[in-house]
Amino acid sequence: MKIGIVGAGQVGGTLGVGFAKAGHHVFFGSRDPQTAEMQALLARAGSTAKAESVANAVQFADVVVVALPWPATQSVVQSLDLHGKVVLDCTNPLLPDFSGLEPGTSGGERVADWAAGATVVKVFNTTGFNNMADPAYGGKPAFMPYCGDDAAAKQTAAQLATDLGFEAVDLGSLSHAHLLEAWAMTWIWLAIQGGLGRDFAFQLVRR
Ligand SMILES: NC(=O)c1ccc[n+]([C@@H]2O[C@H](COP(=O)([O-])OP(=O)(O)OC[C@H]3O[C@@H](n4cnc5c(N)ncnc54)[C@H](OP(=O)(O)O)[C@@H]3O)[C@@H](O)[C@H]2O)c1
């Protein structure tokens, strides 16, 4: 797949490296593609990955990962031409002090409103970026829930999560994005206030 990364920080950088190593073509979008941090990210991702302006990364891509800080998400997403793209929304509408989520409509549904002409799937928002680099615990995959309204776009998200080593789990329509965002808040609370740190994840067990 051709994947553009909008917000090549902890989440976007980690996902981009993982996707590149899985054989996908990754274009990191950055406000400054020449930084030492970006060159280090490209070195980790390998020779198929490139860094460009955010607009160029989106133009190149069939799949666009949005991994921006929440306060920047509306203006950046609305500034891009995302028509025909599958958008993977990894953001969480966190309050500035991380104590909770903004009230009201879910972030995933708001991103879908802002991303005119795109098909949005909420995914890669429910666990720490460290787990996106290594989702295995005890030899078993952490699980990665996703939701959206388009079956083909959801299949793309599930395939990419599987490529990284997650167990991808369909959580229904985009109207369930608030469930994924509450899940993220649960992980954050356990990591920080709960004292678990970053090295834990949720797994699915079945009988
Ligand atoms: N950190 C986690 O473990 C984690 C896990 C799940 C979900 N999330 C969610 O994922 C999102 C990203 O989190 P993160 O921790 O990866 O953030 P981060 O490390 O701060 O990276 C965000 C990136 O967005 C870009 N950016 C920032 N402001 C921008 C602007 N105004 N215009 C364009 N680009 C801008 C920056 O890249 P450039 O400077 O290169 O442009 C920055 O590297 C958040 O919504 C967060 O809640 C985070």
The ligand as a Gaussian input file, in Angstrom:
#p B3LYP/6-31G(d) Opt

LIG

0 1
 N        1.761000       8.748000      22.273000
 C        0.992000       7.642000      22.325000
 O        1.387000       6.608000      22.905000
 C       -0.366000       7.654000      21.654000
 C       -1.056000       6.437000      21.522000
 C       -2.289000       6.393000      20.855000
 C       -2.804000       7.566000      20.310000
 N       -2.134000       8.748000      20.474000
 C       -2.707000       9.951000      19.853000
 O       -1.995000      10.153000      18.630000
 C       -1.860000      11.557000      18.348000
 C       -0.374000      11.869000      18.188000
 O        0.290000      11.610000      19.402000
 P        1.884000      11.536000      19.470000
 O        2.202000      11.141000      20.861000
 O        2.424000      10.751000      18.337000
 O        2.247000      13.081000      19.255000
 P        3.675000      13.702000      18.900000
 O        4.760000      12.746000      19.213000
 O        3.686000      15.069000      19.482000
 O        3.651000      13.818000      17.300000
 C        2.714000      14.590000      16.625000
 C        3.345000      15.112000      15.334000
 O        2.391000      15.956000      14.701000
 C        3.074000      16.965000      13.981000
 N        2.409000      18.234000      14.263000
 C        2.237000      18.822000      15.436000
 N        1.564000      19.987000      15.304000
 C        1.316000      20.119000      13.991000
 C        0.690000      21.102000      13.215000
 N        0.138000      22.187000      13.776000
 N        0.635000      20.917000      11.889000
 C        1.168000      19.822000      11.322000
 N        1.786000      18.852000      12.008000
 C        1.858000      19.007000      13.331000
 C        4.509000      16.997000      14.439000
 O        5.329000      16.581000      13.361000
 P        6.243000      17.641000      12.528000
 O        6.862000      18.553000      13.536000
 O        7.223000      16.737000      11.821000
 O        5.345000      18.321000      11.571000
 C        4.569000      15.960000      15.552000
 O        5.723000      15.153000      15.462000
 C       -2.528000      12.281000      19.522000
 O       -3.835000      12.640000      19.137000
 C       -2.539000      11.240000      20.640000
 O       -3.605000      11.419000      21.556000
 C       -0.928000       8.811000      21.114000

